[in-house]
């Protein structure tokens, strides 16, 4: 049986180039598979990938509001 290795939210933040608070929010929203909360600390699987930023759509999906159609 393989033992999972975990990293903390500050370690994930440094690894992914985002803030610790953003990592905490991603954990709260269940956007990181395999995440666990131990007391007040989030445990993130060491091999977890940074979730995609859901704020942006793909380039072709945007509608130009200034375009007369």
PyMOL Python script that loads the backbone (N, CA, C, O; Angstrom):
from pymol import cmd

cmd.read_pdbstr("""\
ATOM      1  N   UNK A   1       0.848  -1.195   0.000  1.00  0.00           N
ATOM      2  CA  UNK A   1       0.000   0.000   0.000  1.00  0.00           C
ATOM      3  C   UNK A   1       0.886   1.249   0.000  1.00  0.00           C
ATOM      4  O   UNK A   1       1.828   1.354   0.786  1.00  0.00           O
ATOM      5  N   UNK A   2       0.573   2.184  -0.885  1.00  0.00           N
ATOM      6  CA  UNK A   2       1.363   3.410  -1.013  1.00  0.00           C
ATOM      7  C   UNK A   2       0.894   4.454   0.001  1.00  0.00           C
ATOM      8  O   UNK A   2      -0.297   4.744   0.115  1.00  0.00           O
ATOM      9  N   UNK A   3       1.841   4.999   0.718  1.00  0.00           N
ATOM     10  CA  UNK A   3       1.533   6.046   1.689  1.00  0.00           C
ATOM     11  C   UNK A   3       1.574   7.401   0.980  1.00  0.00           C
ATOM     12  O   UNK A   3       2.568   7.754   0.347  1.00  0.00           O
ATOM     13  N   UNK A   4       0.486   8.145   1.098  1.00  0.00           N
ATOM     14  CA  UNK A   4       0.450   9.461   0.468  1.00  0.00           C
ATOM     15  C   UNK A   4       1.293  10.450   1.266  1.00  0.00           C
ATOM     16  O   UNK A   4       1.291  10.441   2.496  1.00  0.00           O
ATOM     17  N   UNK A   5       2.001  11.289   0.550  1.00  0.00           N
ATOM     18  CA  UNK A   5       2.763  12.361   1.191  1.00  0.00           C
ATOM     19  C   UNK A   5       1.997  13.660   0.996  1.00  0.00           C
ATOM     20  O   UNK A   5       1.434  13.905  -0.070  1.00  0.00           O
ATOM     21  N   UNK A   6       1.980  14.478   2.019  1.00  0.00           N
ATOM     22  CA  UNK A   6       1.232  15.728   1.985  1.00  0.00           C
ATOM     23  C   UNK A   6       2.164  16.928   2.168  1.00  0.00           C
ATOM     24  O   UNK A   6       3.253  16.826   2.733  1.00  0.00           O
ATOM     25  N   UNK A   7       1.688  18.064   1.666  1.00  0.00           N
ATOM     26  CA  UNK A   7       2.350  19.347   1.903  1.00  0.00           C
ATOM     27  C   UNK A   7       1.319  20.284   2.517  1.00  0.00           C
ATOM     28  O   UNK A   7       0.116  20.038   2.431  1.00  0.00           O
ATOM     29  N   UNK A   8       1.791  21.345   3.129  1.00  0.00           N
ATOM     30  CA  UNK A   8       0.901  22.328   3.760  1.00  0.00           C
ATOM     31  C   UNK A   8       0.456  23.378   2.741  1.00  0.00           C
ATOM     32  O   UNK A   8       0.987  23.444   1.633  1.00  0.00           O
ATOM     33  N   UNK A   9      -0.511  24.186   3.124  1.00  0.00           N
ATOM     34  CA  UNK A   9      -0.986  25.263   2.249  1.00  0.00           C
ATOM     35  C   UNK A   9       0.136  26.252   1.896  1.00  0.00           C
ATOM     36  O   UNK A   9       0.239  26.650   0.736  1.00  0.00           O
ATOM     37  N   UNK A  10       0.981  26.664   2.859  1.00  0.00           N
ATOM     38  CA  UNK A  10       2.084  27.572   2.495  1.00  0.00           C
ATOM     39  C   UNK A  10       3.051  26.947   1.486  1.00  0.00           C
ATOM     40  O   UNK A  10       3.553  27.632   0.595  1.00  0.00           O
ATOM     41  N   UNK A  11       3.310  25.638   1.632  1.00  0.00           N
ATOM     42  CA  UNK A  11       4.205  24.955   0.686  1.00  0.00           C
ATOM     43  C   UNK A  11       3.572  24.883  -0.703  1.00  0.00           C
ATOM     44  O   UNK A  11       4.252  25.095  -1.708  1.00  0.00           O
ATOM     45  N   UNK A  12       2.269  24.584  -0.761  1.00  0.00           N
ATOM     46  CA  UNK A  12       1.561  24.533  -2.049  1.00  0.00           C
ATOM     47  C   UNK A  12       1.540  25.915  -2.691  1.00  0.00           C
ATOM     48  O   UNK A  12       1.710  26.038  -3.904  1.00  0.00           O
ATOM     49  N   UNK A  13       1.331  26.959  -1.882  1.00  0.00           N
ATOM     50  CA  UNK A  13       1.302  28.325  -2.401  1.00  0.00           C
ATOM     51  C   UNK A  13       2.627  28.682  -3.066  1.00  0.00           C
ATOM     52  O   UNK A  13       2.647  29.265  -4.150  1.00  0.00           O
ATOM     53  N   UNK A  14       3.712  28.336  -2.426  1.00  0.00           N
ATOM     54  CA  UNK A  14       5.036  28.616  -2.980  1.00  0.00           C
ATOM     55  C   UNK A  14       5.267  27.807  -4.256  1.00  0.00           C
ATOM     56  O   UNK A  14       5.783  28.328  -5.245  1.00  0.00           O
ATOM     57  N   UNK A  15       4.884  26.542  -4.228  1.00  0.00           N
ATOM     58  CA  UNK A  15       5.065  25.644  -5.374  1.00  0.00           C
ATOM     59  C   UNK A  15       4.277  26.125  -6.600  1.00  0.00           C
ATOM     60  O   UNK A  15       4.777  26.070  -7.723  1.00  0.00           O
ATOM     61  N   UNK A  16       3.036  26.598  -6.378  1.00  0.00           N
ATOM     62  CA  UNK A  16       2.151  26.996  -7.472  1.00  0.00           C
ATOM     63  C   UNK A  16       2.216  28.490  -7.814  1.00  0.00           C
ATOM     64  O   UNK A  16       1.619  28.920  -8.802  1.00  0.00           O
ATOM     65  N   UNK A  17       2.927  29.280  -7.015  1.00  0.00           N
ATOM     66  CA  UNK A  17       3.056  30.713  -7.293  1.00  0.00           C
ATOM     67  C   UNK A  17       1.786  31.506  -7.025  1.00  0.00           C
ATOM     68  O   UNK A  17       1.500  32.480  -7.721  1.00  0.00           O
ATOM     69  N   UNK A  18       1.014  31.085  -6.006  1.00  0.00           N
ATOM     70  CA  UNK A  18      -0.197  31.812  -5.615  1.00  0.00           C
ATOM     71  C   UNK A  18      -0.153  32.038  -4.107  1.00  0.00           C
ATOM     72  O   UNK A  18       0.734  31.525  -3.424  1.00  0.00           O
ATOM     73  N   UNK A  19      -1.109  32.806  -3.589  1.00  0.00           N
ATOM     74  CA  UNK A  19      -1.096  33.126  -2.161  1.00  0.00           C
ATOM     75  C   UNK A  19      -1.579  31.942  -1.322  1.00  0.00           C
ATOM     76  O   UNK A  19      -2.300  31.069  -1.805  1.00  0.00           O
ATOM     77  N   UNK A  20      -1.172  31.935  -0.081  1.00  0.00           N
ATOM     78  CA  UNK A  20      -1.607  30.894   0.851  1.00  0.00           C
ATOM     79  C   UNK A  20      -3.129  30.928   1.015  1.00  0.00           C
ATOM     80  O   UNK A  20      -3.775  29.884   1.098  1.00  0.00           O
ATOM     81  N   UNK A  21      -3.689  32.126   1.060  1.00  0.00           N
ATOM     82  CA  UNK A  21      -5.146  32.267   1.208  1.00  0.00           C
ATOM     83  C   UNK A  21      -5.882  31.663   0.011  1.00  0.00           C
ATOM     84  O   UNK A  21      -6.932  31.043   0.174  1.00  0.00           O
ATOM     85  N   UNK A  22      -5.328  31.846  -1.196  1.00  0.00           N
ATOM     86  CA  UNK A  22      -5.953  31.266  -2.392  1.00  0.00           C
ATOM     87  C   UNK A  22      -5.942  29.737  -2.317  1.00  0.00           C
ATOM     88  O   UNK A  22      -6.914  29.085  -2.697  1.00  0.00           O
ATOM     89  N   UNK A  23      -4.844  29.174  -1.830  1.00  0.00           N
ATOM     90  CA  UNK A  23      -4.760  27.717  -1.663  1.00  0.00           C
ATOM     91  C   UNK A  23      -5.832  27.260  -0.667  1.00  0.00           C
ATOM     92  O   UNK A  23      -6.504  26.254  -0.897  1.00  0.00           O
ATOM     93  N   UNK A  24      -5.991  27.992   0.431  1.00  0.00           N
ATOM     94  CA  UNK A  24      -7.008  27.646   1.430  1.00  0.00           C
ATOM     95  C   UNK A  24      -8.407  27.674   0.817  1.00  0.00           C
ATOM     96  O   UNK A  24      -9.219  26.787   1.081  1.00  0.00           O
ATOM     97  N   UNK A  25      -8.690  28.679   0.006  1.00  0.00           N
ATOM     98  CA  UNK A  25      -9.999  28.783  -0.657  1.00  0.00           C
ATOM     99  C   UNK A  25     -10.216  27.607  -1.611  1.00  0.00           C
ATOM    100  O   UNK A  25     -11.310  27.043  -1.657  1.00  0.00           O
ATOM    101  N   UNK A  26      -9.182  27.234  -2.373  1.00  0.00           N
ATOM    102  CA  UNK A  26      -9.294  26.092  -3.284  1.00  0.00           C
ATOM    103  C   UNK A  26      -9.591  24.815  -2.502  1.00  0.00           C
ATOM    104  O   UNK A  26     -10.353  23.963  -2.959  1.00  0.00           O
ATOM    105  N   UNK A  27      -8.985  24.688  -1.317  1.00  0.00           N
ATOM    106  CA  UNK A  27      -9.245  23.525  -0.463  1.00  0.00           C
ATOM    107  C   UNK A  27     -10.694  23.549   0.032  1.00  0.00           C
ATOM    108  O   UNK A  27     -11.384  22.530  -0.010  1.00  0.00           O
ATOM    109  N   UNK A  28     -11.148  24.703   0.496  1.00  0.00           N
ATOM    110  CA  UNK A  28     -12.520  24.845   1.003  1.00  0.00           C
ATOM    111  C   UNK A  28     -13.552  24.522  -0.075  1.00  0.00           C
ATOM    112  O   UNK A  28     -14.615  23.977   0.220  1.00  0.00           O
ATOM    113  N   UNK A  29     -13.236  24.858  -1.317  1.00  0.00           N
ATOM    114  CA  UNK A  29     -14.155  24.643  -2.440  1.00  0.00           C
ATOM    115  C   UNK A  29     -14.006  23.247  -3.051  1.00  0.00           C
ATOM    116  O   UNK A  29     -14.614  22.954  -4.081  1.00  0.00           O
ATOM    117  N   UNK A  30     -13.201  22.385  -2.421  1.00  0.00           N
ATOM    118  CA  UNK A  30     -12.957  21.017  -2.912  1.00  0.00           C
ATOM    119  C   UNK A  30     -12.453  20.985  -4.347  1.00  0.00           C
ATOM    120  O   UNK A  30     -12.844  20.115  -5.125  1.00  0.00           O
ATOM    121  N   UNK A  31     -11.592  21.925  -4.698  1.00  0.00           N
ATOM    122  CA  UNK A  31     -11.049  21.995  -6.057  1.00  0.00           C
ATOM    123  C   UNK A  31      -9.720  21.264  -6.185  1.00  0.00           C
ATOM    124  O   UNK A  31      -9.166  21.166  -7.279  1.00  0.00           O
ATOM    125  N   UNK A  32      -9.204  20.748  -5.063  1.00  0.00           N
ATOM    126  CA  UNK A  32      -7.953  19.986  -5.080  1.00  0.00           C
ATOM    127  C   UNK A  32      -8.288  18.562  -4.634  1.00  0.00           C
ATOM    128  O   UNK A  32      -8.673  18.357  -3.482  1.00  0.00           O
ATOM    129  N   UNK A  33      -8.149  17.577  -5.522  1.00  0.00           N
ATOM    130  CA  UNK A  33      -8.471  16.199  -5.149  1.00  0.00           C
ATOM    131  C   UNK A  33      -7.548  15.651  -4.056  1.00  0.00           C
ATOM    132  O   UNK A  33      -6.340  15.887  -4.071  1.00  0.00           O
ATOM    133  N   UNK A  34      -8.134  14.921  -3.114  1.00  0.00           N
ATOM    134  CA  UNK A  34      -7.349  14.265  -2.074  1.00  0.00           C
ATOM    135  C   UNK A  34      -6.976  15.140  -0.898  1.00  0.00           C
ATOM    136  O   UNK A  34      -6.223  14.709  -0.024  1.00  0.00           O
ATOM    137  N   UNK A  35      -7.487  16.362  -0.856  1.00  0.00           N
ATOM    138  CA  UNK A  35      -7.141  17.279   0.233  1.00  0.00           C
ATOM    139  C   UNK A  35      -7.815  16.821   1.529  1.00  0.00           C
ATOM    140  O   UNK A  35      -8.913  16.263   1.504  1.00  0.00           O
ATOM    141  N   UNK A  36      -7.146  17.062   2.657  1.00  0.00           N
ATOM    142  CA  UNK A  36      -7.691  16.710   3.971  1.00  0.00           C
ATOM    143  C   UNK A  36      -7.414  17.851   4.937  1.00  0.00           C
ATOM    144  O   UNK A  36      -6.425  18.571   4.805  1.00  0.00           O
ATOM    145  N   UNK A  37      -8.301  18.001   5.906  1.00  0.00           N
ATOM    146  CA  UNK A  37      -8.100  19.034   6.914  1.00  0.00           C
ATOM    147  C   UNK A  37      -7.804  18.360   8.246  1.00  0.00           C
ATOM    148  O   UNK A  37      -8.570  17.517   8.712  1.00  0.00           O
ATOM    149  N   UNK A  38      -6.699  18.736   8.843  1.00  0.00           N
ATOM    150  CA  UNK A  38      -6.295  18.206  10.136  1.00  0.00           C
ATOM    151  C   UNK A  38      -6.235  19.378  11.097  1.00  0.00           C
ATOM    152  O   UNK A  38      -5.350  20.227  10.994  1.00  0.00           O
ATOM    153  N   UNK A  39      -7.170  19.426  12.027  1.00  0.00           N
ATOM    154  CA  UNK A  39      -7.320  20.548  12.932  1.00  0.00           C
ATOM    155  C   UNK A  39      -7.590  21.801  12.097  1.00  0.00           C
ATOM    156  O   UNK A  39      -8.616  21.866  11.419  1.00  0.00           O
ATOM    157  N   UNK A  40      -6.704  22.791  12.126  1.00  0.00           N
ATOM    158  CA  UNK A  40      -6.893  24.000  11.315  1.00  0.00           C
ATOM    159  C   UNK A  40      -5.975  24.033  10.098  1.00  0.00           C
ATOM    160  O   UNK A  40      -5.892  25.050   9.410  1.00  0.00           O
ATOM    161  N   UNK A  41      -5.287  22.925   9.830  1.00  0.00           N
ATOM    162  CA  UNK A  41      -4.295  22.896   8.744  1.00  0.00           C
ATOM    163  C   UNK A  41      -4.785  22.033   7.583  1.00  0.00           C
ATOM    164  O   UNK A  41      -5.270  20.919   7.779  1.00  0.00           O
ATOM    165  N   UNK A  42      -4.648  22.570   6.374  1.00  0.00           N
ATOM    166  CA  UNK A  42      -4.987  21.807   5.176  1.00  0.00           C
ATOM    167  C   UNK A  42      -3.794  20.953   4.770  1.00  0.00           C
ATOM    168  O   UNK A  42      -2.658  21.428   4.740  1.00  0.00           O
ATOM    169  N   UNK A  43      -4.061  19.689   4.458  1.00  0.00           N
ATOM    170  CA  UNK A  43      -3.044  18.770   3.966  1.00  0.00           C
ATOM    171  C   UNK A  43      -3.343  18.485   2.501  1.00  0.00           C
ATOM    172  O   UNK A  43      -4.415  17.984   2.161  1.00  0.00           O
ATOM    173  N   UNK A  44      -2.393  18.805   1.645  1.00  0.00           N
ATOM    174  CA  UNK A  44      -2.559  18.693   0.198  1.00  0.00           C
ATOM    175  C   UNK A  44      -1.614  17.611  -0.315  1.00  0.00           C
ATOM    176  O   UNK A  44      -0.423  17.639  -0.004  1.00  0.00           O
ATOM    177  N   UNK A  45      -2.129  16.648  -1.103  1.00  0.00           N
ATOM    178  CA  UNK A  45      -1.234  15.624  -1.645  1.00  0.00           C
ATOM    179  C   UNK A  45      -0.051  16.261  -2.373  1.00  0.00           C
ATOM    180  O   UNK A  45      -0.218  17.205  -3.146  1.00  0.00           O
ATOM    181  N   UNK A  46       1.131  15.738  -2.119  1.00  0.00           N
ATOM    182  CA  UNK A  46       2.367  16.304  -2.667  1.00  0.00           C
ATOM    183  C   UNK A  46       2.347  16.365  -4.195  1.00  0.00           C
ATOM    184  O   UNK A  46       2.917  17.281  -4.789  1.00  0.00           O
ATOM    185  N   UNK A  47       1.685  15.381  -4.833  1.00  0.00           N
ATOM    186  CA  UNK A  47       1.659  15.341  -6.298  1.00  0.00           C
ATOM    187  C   UNK A  47       0.423  16.012  -6.907  1.00  0.00           C
ATOM    188  O   UNK A  47       0.175  15.875  -8.105  1.00  0.00           O
ATOM    189  N   UNK A  48      -0.358  16.738  -6.089  1.00  0.00           N
ATOM    190  CA  UNK A  48      -1.561  17.416  -6.591  1.00  0.00           C
ATOM    191  C   UNK A  48      -1.181  18.510  -7.587  1.00  0.00           C
ATOM    192  O   UNK A  48      -0.186  19.214  -7.414  1.00  0.00           O
ATOM    193  N   UNK A  49      -1.993  18.633  -8.628  1.00  0.00           N
ATOM    194  CA  UNK A  49      -1.798  19.683  -9.634  1.00  0.00           C
ATOM    195  C   UNK A  49      -2.552  20.943  -9.222  1.00  0.00           C
ATOM    196  O   UNK A  49      -3.597  20.869  -8.574  1.00  0.00           O
ATOM    197  N   UNK A  50      -2.021  22.081  -9.598  1.00  0.00           N
ATOM    198  CA  UNK A  50      -2.706  23.348  -9.342  1.00  0.00           C
ATOM    199  C   UNK A  50      -4.002  23.373 -10.162  1.00  0.00           C
ATOM    200  O   UNK A  50      -3.959  23.152 -11.373  1.00  0.00           O
ATOM    201  N   UNK A  51      -5.161  23.638  -9.525  1.00  0.00           N
ATOM    202  CA  UNK A  51      -6.412  23.688 -10.276  1.00  0.00           C
ATOM    203  C   UNK A  51      -6.409  24.821 -11.299  1.00  0.00           C
ATOM    204  O   UNK A  51      -5.782  25.859 -11.088  1.00  0.00           O
ATOM    205  N   UNK A  52      -7.111  24.611 -12.403  1.00  0.00           N
ATOM    206  CA  UNK A  52      -7.217  25.647 -13.437  1.00  0.00           C
ATOM    207  C   UNK A  52      -7.960  26.848 -12.875  1.00  0.00           C
ATOM    208  O   UNK A  52      -8.853  26.704 -12.040  1.00  0.00           O
ATOM    209  N   UNK A  53      -7.590  28.020 -13.335  1.00  0.00           N
ATOM    210  CA  UNK A  53      -8.246  29.253 -12.913  1.00  0.00           C
ATOM    211  C   UNK A  53      -9.590  29.343 -13.628  1.00  0.00           C
ATOM    212  O   UNK A  53      -9.628  29.499 -14.849  1.00  0.00           O
ATOM    213  N   UNK A  54     -10.668  29.250 -12.902  1.00  0.00           N
ATOM    214  CA  UNK A  54     -12.002  29.253 -13.481  1.00  0.00           C
ATOM    215  C   UNK A  54     -12.526  30.624 -13.864  1.00  0.00           C
ATOM    216  O   UNK A  54     -13.649  30.743 -14.354  1.00  0.00           O
ATOM    217  N   UNK A  55     -11.716  31.675 -13.645  1.00  0.00           N
ATOM    218  CA  UNK A  55     -12.205  33.030 -13.942  1.00  0.00           C
ATOM    219  C   UNK A  55     -12.160  33.370 -15.414  1.00  0.00           C
ATOM    220  O   UNK A  55     -12.867  34.277 -15.852  1.00  0.00           O
ATOM    221  N   UNK A  56     -11.342  32.664 -16.201  1.00  0.00           N
ATOM    222  CA  UNK A  56     -11.188  32.993 -17.609  1.00  0.00           C
ATOM    223  C   UNK A  56     -11.728  31.878 -18.486  1.00  0.00           C
ATOM    224  O   UNK A  56     -11.584  30.697 -18.170  1.00  0.00           O
ATOM    225  N   UNK A  57     -12.339  32.259 -19.572  1.00  0.00           N
ATOM    226  CA  UNK A  57     -12.801  31.276 -20.542  1.00  0.00           C
ATOM    227  C   UNK A  57     -11.757  31.157 -21.634  1.00  0.00           C
ATOM    228  O   UNK A  57     -10.820  31.951 -21.714  1.00  0.00           O
ATOM    229  N   UNK A  58     -11.937  30.153 -22.472  1.00  0.00           N
ATOM    230  CA  UNK A  58     -11.032  30.010 -23.613  1.00  0.00           C
ATOM    231  C   UNK A  58     -11.224  31.197 -24.545  1.00  0.00           C
ATOM    232  O   UNK A  58     -12.314  31.766 -24.609  1.00  0.00           O
ATOM    233  N   UNK A  59     -10.188  31.570 -25.258  1.00  0.00           N
ATOM    234  CA  UNK A  59     -10.196  32.745 -26.117  1.00  0.00           C
ATOM    235  C   UNK A  59     -11.372  32.792 -27.094  1.00  0.00           C
ATOM    236  O   UNK A  59     -11.971  33.853 -27.272  1.00  0.00           O
ATOM    237  N   UNK A  60     -11.708  31.698 -27.716  1.00  0.00           N
ATOM    238  CA  UNK A  60     -12.771  31.684 -28.715  1.00  0.00           C
ATOM    239  C   UNK A  60     -14.168  31.795 -28.133  1.00  0.00           C
ATOM    240  O   UNK A  60     -15.122  32.028 -28.876  1.00  0.00           O
ATOM    241  N   UNK A  61     -14.317  31.633 -26.819  1.00  0.00           N
ATOM    242  CA  UNK A  61     -15.633  31.664 -26.192  1.00  0.00           C
ATOM    243  C   UNK A  61     -16.111  33.072 -25.844  1.00  0.00           C
ATOM    244  O   UNK A  61     -17.283  33.272 -25.524  1.00  0.00           O
ATOM    245  N   UNK A  62     -15.212  34.037 -25.907  1.00  0.00           N
ATOM    246  CA  UNK A  62     -15.590  35.406 -25.536  1.00  0.00           C
ATOM    247  C   UNK A  62     -16.413  36.074 -26.626  1.00  0.00           C
ATOM    248  O   UNK A  62     -16.219  35.825 -27.816  1.00  0.00           O
ATOM    249  N   UNK A  63     -17.324  36.918 -26.201  1.00  0.00           N
ATOM    250  CA  UNK A  63     -18.118  37.713 -27.139  1.00  0.00           C
ATOM    251  C   UNK A  63     -17.704  39.164 -26.965  1.00  0.00           C
ATOM    252  O   UNK A  63     -17.714  39.689 -25.851  1.00  0.00           O
ATOM    253  N   UNK A  64     -17.348  39.802 -28.045  1.00  0.00           N
ATOM    254  CA  UNK A  64     -16.932  41.202 -28.007  1.00  0.00           C
ATOM    255  C   UNK A  64     -18.187  42.061 -27.874  1.00  0.00           C
ATOM    256  O   UNK A  64     -19.034  42.071 -28.768  1.00  0.00           O
ATOM    257  N   UNK A  65     -18.307  42.788 -26.750  1.00  0.00           N
ATOM    258  CA  UNK A  65     -19.497  43.600 -26.495  1.00  0.00           C
ATOM    259  C   UNK A  65     -19.573  44.835 -27.392  1.00  0.00           C
ATOM    260  O   UNK A  65     -20.642  45.422 -27.556  1.00  0.00           O
ATOM    261  N   UNK A  66     -18.437  45.229 -27.972  1.00  0.00           N
ATOM    262  CA  UNK A  66     -18.423  46.409 -28.835  1.00  0.00           C
ATOM    263  C   UNK A  66     -18.753  46.069 -30.296  1.00  0.00           C
ATOM    264  O   UNK A  66     -18.854  46.964 -31.135  1.00  0.00           O
ATOM    265  N   UNK A  67     -18.915  44.817 -30.587  1.00  0.00           N
ATOM    266  CA  UNK A  67     -19.160  44.370 -31.946  1.00  0.00           C
ATOM    267  C   UNK A  67     -20.646  44.478 -32.271  1.00  0.00           C
ATOM    268  O   UNK A  67     -21.482  44.038 -31.482  1.00  0.00           O
ATOM    269  N   UNK A  68     -20.983  45.054 -33.415  1.00  0.00           N
ATOM    270  CA  UNK A  68     -22.388  45.160 -33.835  1.00  0.00           C
ATOM    271  C   UNK A  68     -22.767  43.890 -34.596  1.00  0.00           C
ATOM    272  O   UNK A  68     -22.259  43.636 -35.689  1.00  0.00           O
ATOM    273  N   UNK A  69     -23.648  43.110 -34.020  1.00  0.00           N
ATOM    274  CA  UNK A  69     -24.084  41.881 -34.669  1.00  0.00           C
ATOM    275  C   UNK A  69     -25.577  41.864 -34.754  1.00  0.00           C
ATOM    276  O   UNK A  69     -26.155  40.908 -35.271  1.00  0.00           O
TER     277      UNK A  69
END
""", "prot")
cmd.dss("prot")
cmd.show_as("cartoon", "prot")
cmd.util.cbc("prot")
cmd.orient("prot")
